[in-house]
Amino acid sequence: MPEPGSSPERYSLAVITDDADIFPEIRKYLGGEFRTLLATTEGEIAAVIDRDDVHAILFSLDAIGEGLADGFEVLEEIRRIRDDVVLAAFTRSNQRTIPLKASQAGADEFFLFPINYDELKIVLSRAIEKRALELEGRRLIQQVENKAAFFGLVGASPAMQRVYRAIEAVAGTGASVVILGESGVGKELVARAIVQCSDRAAQPLVCLNCSALPESLMESELFGYEKGAFTGADSAKPGLIELAHSGTLFLDEITTLHPSLQAKLLRVLQERSVQRLGGRSAKRIDFRLISATNENLEDCVHKGRFREDLYFRINVVPIVVPPLRERQGDVALLADHFMRIYCASMKKPLKTLKPDALEVLEAYEWPGNVRELENVIQRVVIMVGSPAVGLENLPQQLLQHSATVQEAILIPEGGVDFDAEMERLEVAYLSAALRRTGGKKSAAAELLRLDGQRMKYLCRKHEVQQGKKVKS
């Protein structure tokens, strides 16, 4: 909140009341700390609410309408309009439920008349300082989110920054793009980002998963058909390619497209025209093709599963979307992003991840990538009642993986020589203890909780003297 420009007071306070007689007293006690403004009419109230330099509003619940219900309603409306100001309510009524209702309507503080002005001054000053810190925190979070977000994509890692640069480079060219990456990395989001960056942003984006339909339905869905083209074709229907005219067609899992449909798609791309099933003439079409796959396209070509000529036609610009395990630092950003989305959609207070829980999330390999992380966060938002999500709230497979990783560090895949490892540890402890005690075995034995005889035995066994292992 901006400071009042020419006023020596630290803060600006708007007093909304129908009792103008109390205003001089408020000004007297709050002067020096607050520049006070009085609003008694509807026009004056609207004016002070709109002022950017107002830090706090002191609102009388008795000043509006016929009763407290009207006061609560206006209080709620003020909070809806101004979530940046400190909102304090007061009333002459001593009903026990009023403080709770005032808080539910948006009040930060509540006072019963007659007001203790010394208390009011302290409470408002502290509340304004707290709100300023909250607003600064929101601003910093927004800056981080803006830096980490790119047309619906979230991530600030170097790997994702490369993807963003590739999207910006290709978006305005109109060239065919193939998006490569594992399942769940967000290939469709990358396609949408390309469209939003391009001059076709306002035109249709038609999406089709090529593995979702059998070949017979896929052909009619993609190319359309005329009335009577086959049994059940009671009327003509444009295909998805036609619907993408002037816009973009996104074909996901394009390697699952049947070879005969690959040939027809190649013809459409070469001739820039499409002919419906049962049709006698082709229709000129202008669209941009973006395709995606989680398979190795070149390998599919070598195995004869994907036409080489279509491969060269669609693979003008490849964009590789990295798996989540290669996006250092992005797990925390994505987890916070999904936490905000699902807490808001389910109308729950925002939850946070405890450091130990976040550590497990960041150590996990995420075979299902961003989609798997989103599912985990959605699950904890639904199932966890507390505002902080800890280790005990995470799915079991994540915790098991964390334990497995620690075991893998302790025992490599090739195994260990247990006796040699134990000897190495004994030598390390003996040497460290002797160095710390200046070679005094009795003092070293005390450090290691050993009796003197065992200490001497171990030193002879491992040939350790004065904190060093004697070379044989």
C-alpha positions as CSV (number, residue, x, y, z in Angstrom):
1,M,0.0,0.0,0.0
2,P,1.5,3.4,-0.9
3,E,2.3,5.9,1.8
4,P,0.3,9.1,1.8
5,G,2.3,11.5,-0.4
6,S,2.6,14.8,1.5
7,S,1.3,13.8,5.0
8,P,3.7,13.5,7.9
9,E,1.5,10.8,9.4
10,R,2.6,7.2,8.8
11,Y,-0.8,5.8,7.9
12,S,-4.2,6.9,6.5
13,L,-7.4,5.8,8.3
14,A,-10.9,6.1,6.9
15,V,-13.7,6.2,9.6
16,I,-17.1,5.2,8.4
17,T,-19.8,6.1,10.9
18,D,-23.1,7.9,11.1
19,D,-22.0,9.4,14.4
20,A,-19.8,12.3,13.4
21,D,-19.4,13.4,17.1
22,I,-16.9,10.6,17.8
23,F,-14.6,11.7,14.9
24,P,-12.8,14.6,16.7
25,E,-11.9,12.2,19.6
26,I,-10.6,9.6,17.1
27,R,-8.5,12.3,15.4
28,K,-7.2,13.6,18.7
29,Y,-6.0,10.2,20.0
30,L,-4.7,8.8,16.7
31,G,-3.1,12.1,15.4
32,G,0.6,11.9,14.7
33,E,0.3,8.2,13.7
34,F,-2.8,8.4,11.5
35,R,-4.2,10.9,9.0
36,T,-8.0,10.4,9.6
37,L,-10.8,10.8,7.0
38,L,-14.5,10.8,7.9
39,A,-17.2,9.2,5.7
40,T,-20.8,9.5,6.7
41,T,-22.7,9.6,3.4
42,E,-23.0,6.9,0.7
43,G,-20.9,9.0,-1.7
44,E,-18.2,9.7,0.9
45,I,-18.0,6.0,1.8
46,A,-17.6,5.0,-1.8
47,A,-14.9,7.7,-2.2
48,V,-12.8,6.6,0.7
49,I,-13.0,2.9,-0.3
50,D,-11.7,3.8,-3.7
51,R,-8.7,5.8,-2.3
52,D,-5.4,4.0,-2.9
53,D,-3.7,5.7,0.0
54,V,-6.1,4.4,2.7
55,H,-4.3,1.8,4.9
56,A,-7.1,1.0,7.2
57,I,-10.9,1.4,7.5
58,L,-12.7,1.7,10.9
59,F,-16.3,0.8,10.2
60,S,-19.3,1.2,12.4
61,L,-21.7,-1.8,12.1
62,D,-24.5,0.4,13.4
63,A,-24.1,3.0,10.6
64,I,-25.8,1.2,7.8
65,G,-29.5,0.3,7.2
66,E,-31.8,-0.8,9.9
67,G,-29.7,-3.3,11.9
68,L,-26.5,-5.3,12.2
69,A,-27.4,-7.6,9.3
70,D,-27.0,-4.7,6.9
71,G,-23.7,-3.7,8.6
72,F,-22.3,-7.2,8.1
73,E,-23.4,-7.1,4.4
74,V,-21.6,-3.8,3.8
75,L,-18.6,-5.0,5.7
76,E,-18.4,-8.1,3.5
77,E,-18.7,-5.9,0.3
78,I,-15.9,-3.6,1.5
79,R,-13.6,-6.6,2.0
80,R,-14.5,-7.9,-1.4
81,I,-13.5,-4.6,-3.0
82,R,-10.4,-4.0,-0.8
83,D,-8.5,-7.0,0.3
84,D,-5.4,-4.9,0.8
85,V,-6.6,-2.7,3.7
86,V,-6.9,-3.5,7.4
87,L,-10.6,-3.6,8.2
88,A,-11.7,-2.9,11.8
89,A,-15.4,-3.1,12.9
90,F,-17.0,-1.6,16.0
91,T,-20.5,-1.5,17.4
92,R,-22.5,-0.4,20.5
93,S,-24.3,-3.8,20.6
94,N,-22.9,-6.4,23.1
95,Q,-24.4,-9.5,21.4
96,R,-22.0,-12.4,21.9
97,T,-22.1,-13.6,18.3
98,I,-21.1,-10.2,16.8
99,P,-17.2,-10.7,16.9
100,L,-17.5,-14.0,15.1
101,K,-19.9,-12.7,12.5
102,A,-17.7,-9.6,11.9
103,S,-14.7,-11.9,11.4
104,Q,-16.6,-14.0,8.9
105,A,-17.6,-10.9,7.0
106,G,-14.0,-9.9,6.6
107,A,-13.0,-7.8,9.6
108,D,-9.4,-8.1,10.8
109,E,-10.1,-6.5,14.2
110,F,-13.3,-5.9,16.3
111,F,-13.9,-3.3,19.0
112,L,-16.9,-2.6,21.3
113,F,-17.9,1.0,21.8
114,P,-16.8,3.0,23.7
115,I,-13.4,2.3,22.1
116,N,-10.1,2.3,24.0
117,Y,-8.2,4.6,21.6
118,D,-4.8,3.7,22.9
119,E,-5.5,0.1,22.2
120,L,-7.0,1.0,18.8
121,K,-3.9,2.9,17.8
122,I,-1.5,0.0,18.8
123,V,-3.7,-2.7,17.2
124,L,-4.2,-0.8,13.9
125,S,-0.5,0.0,13.6
126,R,0.5,-3.6,14.1
127,A,-2.2,-4.9,11.8
128,I,-1.1,-2.5,9.0
129,E,2.5,-3.5,9.4
130,K,1.5,-7.2,9.2
131,R,-0.7,-6.6,6.2
132,A,2.2,-4.8,4.4
133,L,4.4,-7.8,5.0
134,E,1.7,-10.1,3.6
135,L,1.3,-8.0,0.5
136,E,5.0,-7.9,0.0
137,G,5.1,-11.7,0.4
138,R,2.3,-12.0,-2.2
139,R,4.2,-9.7,-4.6
140,L,7.4,-11.8,-4.3
141,I,5.5,-15.0,-4.7
142,Q,3.8,-13.6,-7.8
143,Q,7.2,-12.5,-9.2
144,V,8.6,-16.1,-8.7
145,E,5.4,-17.6,-10.3
146,N,5.6,-15.2,-13.3
147,K,9.2,-16.1,-13.8
148,A,8.5,-19.8,-13.5
149,A,5.3,-19.8,-15.6
150,F,5.1,-19.7,-19.4
151,F,1.7,-19.9,-21.1
152,G,0.4,-22.5,-18.7
153,L,3.7,-24.3,-18.3
154,V,5.3,-24.2,-14.8
155,G,9.0,-24.6,-14.2
156,A,12.2,-22.5,-13.7
157,S,14.8,-25.2,-14.3
158,P,17.4,-24.8,-17.1
159,A,15.8,-27.8,-18.9
160,M,12.4,-26.0,-19.0
161,Q,13.9,-22.7,-19.9
162,R,15.3,-24.4,-23.0
163,V,11.8,-25.6,-23.9
164,Y,10.5,-22.0,-23.4
165,R,13.1,-20.7,-25.8
166,A,12.3,-23.3,-28.4
167,I,8.6,-22.5,-28.2
168,E,9.3,-18.8,-28.7
169,A,11.6,-19.6,-31.6
170,V,9.1,-21.8,-33.5
171,A,5.8,-20.2,-32.5
172,G,5.6,-17.6,-35.2
173,T,7.0,-19.6,-38.1
174,G,4.1,-21.9,-39.0
175,A,6.5,-24.9,-39.3
176,S,5.3,-28.4,-38.3
177,V,6.5,-29.3,-34.8
178,V,6.8,-32.7,-33.2
179,I,6.9,-32.7,-29.4
180,L,8.9,-35.6,-27.8
181,G,8.8,-36.8,-24.2
182,E,7.7,-39.4,-21.8
183,S,4.1,-39.9,-20.9
184,G,2.9,-37.3,-18.4
185,V,5.5,-34.6,-19.1
186,G,2.9,-32.1,-20.5
187,K,3.3,-32.4,-24.2
188,E,-0.2,-31.1,-24.9
189,L,0.5,-28.0,-22.6
190,V,3.6,-27.4,-24.8
191,A,1.4,-27.6,-27.9
192,R,-1.0,-25.1,-26.4
193,A,1.8,-22.8,-25.5
194,I,3.1,-22.8,-29.1
195,V,-0.4,-21.9,-30.3
196,Q,-0.8,-19.1,-27.7
197,C,2.5,-17.6,-28.8
198,S,1.6,-17.7,-32.5
199,D,-0.5,-15.6,-34.8
200,R,-3.1,-18.4,-34.8
201,A,-3.8,-17.9,-31.1
202,A,-7.3,-16.7,-31.7
203,Q,-8.1,-19.6,-34.2
204,P,-9.3,-23.1,-33.4
205,L,-7.0,-25.6,-31.7
206,V,-8.3,-29.1,-32.4
207,C,-6.8,-32.0,-30.4
208,L,-6.9,-35.7,-31.0
209,N,-5.3,-38.6,-29.3
210,C,-4.5,-41.1,-32.1
211,S,-4.6,-44.1,-29.8
212,A,-8.1,-43.3,-28.5
213,L,-10.1,-44.6,-31.4
214,P,-10.1,-47.7,-33.6
215,E,-8.9,-47.3,-37.2
216,S,-12.5,-47.4,-38.7
217,L,-13.6,-44.5,-36.4
218,M,-10.3,-42.7,-36.6
219,E,-10.6,-42.2,-40.4
220,S,-14.1,-40.7,-40.3
221,E,-13.2,-38.6,-37.3
222,L,-10.0,-37.2,-38.9
223,F,-11.2,-36.7,-42.5
224,G,-14.9,-36.4,-42.1
225,Y,-17.6,-38.0,-44.3
226,E,-20.5,-37.2,-46.7
227,K,-24.1,-38.4,-46.2
228,G,-24.4,-42.0,-47.2
229,A,-20.6,-42.7,-47.2
230,F,-21.3,-45.7,-45.0
231,T,-24.0,-47.3,-43.0
232,G,-25.1,-44.9,-40.3
233,A,-23.8,-41.8,-42.1
234,D,-27.2,-40.0,-42.1
235,S,-25.7,-36.6,-42.6
236,A,-22.4,-35.0,-43.7
237,K,-19.9,-34.3,-41.0
238,P,-16.6,-32.3,-41.3
239,G,-13.5,-34.0,-40.0
240,L,-11.1,-32.6,-37.4
241,I,-8.7,-31.5,-40.1
242,E,-11.5,-29.4,-41.6
243,L,-12.4,-28.0,-38.2
244,A,-8.8,-26.9,-37.7
245,H,-8.9,-24.7,-40.8
246,S,-7.0,-21.4,-40.1
247,G,-5.9,-22.8,-36.8
248,T,-3.9,-25.7,-35.4
249,L,-4.3,-29.5,-35.4
250,F,-2.6,-31.4,-32.5
251,L,-2.2,-35.1,-33.0
252,D,-1.0,-36.8,-29.8
253,E,0.6,-40.3,-29.9
254,I,0.9,-40.0,-33.7
255,T,3.0,-43.1,-34.0
256,T,-0.1,-45.2,-33.2
257,L,-1.8,-44.0,-36.4
258,H,-2.5,-46.8,-38.8
259,P,-0.2,-46.9,-41.9
260,S,-3.1,-46.3,-44.3
261,L,-4.1,-43.2,-42.3
262,Q,-0.5,-42.1,-42.2
263,A,-0.6,-42.1,-46.0
264,K,-3.8,-40.1,-46.2
265,L,-2.4,-37.6,-43.7
266,L,0.8,-37.2,-45.7
267,R,-1.3,-36.4,-48.8
268,V,-3.2,-33.8,-46.9
269,L,0.0,-32.2,-45.7
270,Q,1.5,-32.2,-49.2
271,E,-1.6,-31.0,-51.1
272,R,-3.0,-28.8,-48.3
273,S,-6.5,-30.2,-49.1
274,V,-8.7,-32.8,-47.5
275,Q,-11.4,-35.1,-49.1
276,R,-14.2,-36.5,-46.9
277,L,-15.1,-40.1,-47.0
278,G,-17.6,-40.6,-49.8
279,G,-16.8,-37.1,-51.2
280,R,-15.9,-36.4,-54.8
281,S,-13.9,-33.3,-54.4
282,A,-11.2,-32.1,-52.1
283,K,-11.4,-28.9,-50.0
284,R,-8.5,-26.5,-49.6
285,I,-7.4,-26.3,-46.0
286,D,-5.0,-24.1,-44.1
287,F,-3.8,-25.5,-40.7
288,R,-0.7,-26.0,-38.7
289,L,0.2,-29.5,-37.6
290,I,1.7,-30.1,-34.1
291,S,2.2,-33.8,-33.3
292,A,3.5,-35.6,-30.2
293,T,4.8,-39.0,-29.2
294,N,6.4,-40.7,-26.2
295,E,8.1,-43.1,-28.5
296,N,11.4,-42.8,-30.4
297,L,10.3,-41.7,-33.9
298,E,13.4,-42.7,-35.7
299,D,13.2,-46.2,-34.1
300,C,9.5,-46.4,-35.3
301,V,10.7,-45.5,-38.8
302,H,13.4,-48.1,-38.8
303,K,11.0,-50.8,-37.6
304,G,8.5,-49.9,-40.4
305,R,5.8,-48.7,-38.0
306,F,6.0,-45.1,-39.2
307,R,6.3,-43.8,-42.7
308,E,9.7,-42.3,-43.4
309,D,8.2,-39.6,-45.8
310,L,5.6,-38.6,-43.1
311,Y,8.4,-38.5,-40.5
312,F,10.4,-35.9,-42.6
313,R,7.2,-34.0,-43.2
314,I,6.2,-33.6,-39.5
315,N,9.7,-33.5,-37.9
316,V,10.6,-30.0,-39.1
317,V,11.2,-28.7,-35.6
318,P,11.4,-31.3,-32.7
319,I,11.0,-30.1,-29.1
320,V,12.0,-32.5,-26.4
321,V,10.2,-32.0,-23.1
322,P,12.4,-33.2,-20.2
323,P,11.1,-35.8,-17.6
324,L,10.4,-34.4,-14.2
325,R,13.4,-36.1,-12.7
326,E,15.7,-33.9,-14.9
327,R,14.0,-30.7,-13.9
328,Q,16.0,-29.6,-10.9
329,G,14.0,-27.4,-8.5
330,D,10.7,-27.7,-10.4
331,V,9.1,-30.3,-8.1
332,A,8.6,-27.6,-5.4
333,L,7.2,-25.1,-7.8
334,L,4.8,-27.6,-9.4
335,A,3.7,-29.0,-6.0
336,D,2.9,-25.5,-4.8
337,H,1.1,-24.7,-8.1
338,F,-1.1,-27.8,-7.8
339,M,-1.7,-27.2,-4.1
340,R,-3.1,-23.8,-4.8
341,I,-5.3,-25.1,-7.7
342,Y,-6.9,-27.9,-5.8
343,C,-7.2,-26.1,-2.5
344,A,-9.1,-23.3,-4.3
345,S,-11.2,-25.7,-6.4
346,M,-12.2,-27.7,-3.3
347,K,-12.7,-24.5,-1.3
348,K,-10.2,-25.6,1.4
349,P,-7.6,-23.5,3.2
350,L,-4.2,-23.5,1.4
351,K,-2.0,-26.3,2.6
352,T,1.8,-26.4,2.7
353,L,4.4,-29.1,2.5
354,K,6.6,-29.7,5.5
355,P,10.3,-29.7,4.6
356,D,10.7,-33.5,5.2
357,A,7.7,-34.2,2.9
358,L,9.1,-31.9,0.2
359,E,12.5,-33.6,0.5
360,V,10.9,-37.0,-0.3
361,L,9.0,-35.5,-3.3
362,E,12.2,-34.1,-4.7
363,A,14.1,-37.3,-4.2
364,Y,11.4,-39.4,-6.0
365,E,12.0,-40.4,-9.6
366,W,8.4,-39.6,-10.8
367,P,8.0,-42.3,-13.5
368,G,4.6,-40.8,-14.2
369,N,6.2,-37.3,-14.4
370,V,4.1,-34.1,-13.8
371,R,0.8,-36.0,-14.1
372,E,1.8,-38.3,-11.3
373,L,2.9,-35.4,-9.1
374,E,-0.4,-33.7,-9.8
375,N,-2.3,-36.8,-8.7
376,V,-0.3,-37.0,-5.5
377,I,-1.0,-33.4,-4.6
378,Q,-4.7,-33.7,-5.4
379,R,-4.9,-36.8,-3.2
380,V,-3.3,-35.1,-0.2
381,V,-5.6,-32.0,-0.6
382,I,-8.6,-34.3,-0.5
383,M,-7.4,-36.6,2.3
384,V,-5.3,-34.4,4.7
385,G,-7.3,-32.3,7.2
386,S,-4.3,-30.4,8.7
387,P,-2.9,-27.3,7.0
388,A,0.6,-28.8,6.9
389,V,1.4,-32.0,4.9
390,G,4.0,-34.2,6.5
391,L,5.7,-37.5,5.7
392,E,2.9,-39.5,7.2
393,N,0.5,-38.0,4.7
394,L,2.4,-39.1,1.6
395,P,1.5,-42.2,-0.5
396,Q,3.3,-45.3,0.7
397,Q,5.2,-45.9,-2.6
398,L,7.0,-42.5,-2.3
399,L,8.1,-43.4,1.2
400,Q,9.2,-46.9,0.2
401,H,11.2,-45.4,-2.7
402,S,12.9,-43.0,-0.3
403,A,14.0,-45.9,1.9
404,T,15.1,-47.8,-1.2
405,V,17.3,-44.9,-2.3
406,Q,19.0,-44.8,1.0
407,E,19.6,-48.5,0.9
408,A,21.0,-48.2,-2.6
409,I,23.5,-45.6,-1.3
410,L,24.4,-47.9,1.6
411,I,24.7,-51.1,-0.5
412,P,25.5,-50.5,-4.2
413,E,24.2,-52.8,-6.9
414,G,27.4,-54.8,-6.9
415,G,27.3,-55.4,-3.2
416,V,29.9,-54.7,-0.5
417,D,32.7,-56.6,1.3
418,F,31.1,-56.5,4.8
419,D,34.2,-57.4,6.7
420,A,36.3,-54.9,4.9
421,E,33.7,-52.2,5.5
422,M,33.6,-53.0,9.2
423,E,37.4,-52.9,9.4
424,R,37.5,-49.6,7.6
425,L,35.0,-48.1,10.1
426,E,36.9,-49.4,13.1
427,V,40.2,-48.0,11.8
428,A,38.5,-44.6,11.1
429,Y,37.0,-44.4,14.6
430,L,40.2,-45.5,16.3
431,S,42.3,-43.1,14.4
432,A,40.0,-40.1,15.0
433,A,39.8,-40.8,18.7
434,L,43.6,-41.1,19.1
435,R,44.2,-37.9,17.1
436,R,41.7,-36.0,19.3
437,T,43.4,-37.3,22.5
438,G,47.0,-36.8,21.3
439,G,47.6,-40.5,21.0
440,K,46.4,-41.3,24.6
441,K,44.7,-44.7,24.4
442,S,43.0,-44.5,27.8
443,A,41.4,-41.1,26.8
444,A,40.5,-42.4,23.3
445,A,38.9,-45.5,24.9
446,E,36.6,-43.2,27.0
447,L,35.6,-41.3,23.9
448,L,34.6,-44.6,22.2
449,R,33.0,-46.1,25.3
450,L,35.5,-49.0,25.2
451,D,37.4,-50.6,28.1
452,G,41.2,-50.2,28.1
453,Q,42.0,-53.8,27.1
454,R,39.6,-53.8,24.1
455,M,41.1,-50.5,23.0
456,K,44.6,-52.0,23.1
457,Y,43.4,-55.1,21.3
458,L,41.8,-53.2,18.5
459,C,44.8,-51.0,18.0
460,R,47.1,-54.0,17.8
461,K,44.6,-55.8,15.4
462,H,44.4,-52.9,13.0
463,E,48.0,-51.7,13.6
464,V,46.8,-48.2,14.6
465,Q,49.3,-45.9,16.4
466,Q,49.0,-42.2,17.3
467,G,45.9,-41.9,15.2
468,K,47.4,-43.5,12.1
469,K,47.3,-46.9,10.6
470,V,50.8,-48.3,10.4
471,K,51.7,-49.5,6.9
472,S,52.6,-53.1,6.7
